[in-house]
């Protein structure tokens, strides 16, 4: 278990989310309980119920927190990129893969089996996820307007692009890509996203 400062009066909700992330890292989603989260934070067993009705509500908050973090990372990558829409797409793809590898507990919860169940119960979570997806849709649409991205449906292109970076990130996290150990994270992320943007590029007819 990672070292964490004892909880003092402050943002209890965020402290509970942080403790839940620790448990997910150690025991997966199944190991999370409000009682154990309360114990780790150092509050009464009843205290978490002031913020979360049940375990599912807590996990939804953790996942939503992850999507908000990812949204910020993608927006930041685009803002720090060049004016070239293709480069913006590539940089946001690198940011996506980097986020997944740096925040595996968040990422597994955001895109695991739990999400399929929770999305039906929590529209705020689904909205946070949709905002992340729309960052990519917007970048592709700007590329289409500039005439450098192929003129297909922007959401279908975004879904295909997401499938590529998501699949690579997940295989990477699960140790299913043998040569990852000999390559830097950034180098491989750039390689993957370069293939992605070449596939999205508009071809001359």
Secondary structure, DSSP 8 states (H G I E B T S, - for coil): --------SS-HHHHHHHHHHHHHHHH-GGG--HHHHHHHHTS-TTGGGGT-SSHHHHHHHHHHHHHHHHHHHHHHHHHTS-S-HHHHHHHHHHHHHHHHHH-HHHHHHHHSHHHHHHHHH-HHHHHHHHHHHHHHHHHHHHHHHTT-B-SS-HHHHHHHHHHHHHHHHHHHHTT--GGGGGS-HHHHHHHHHHHHHHHHB----
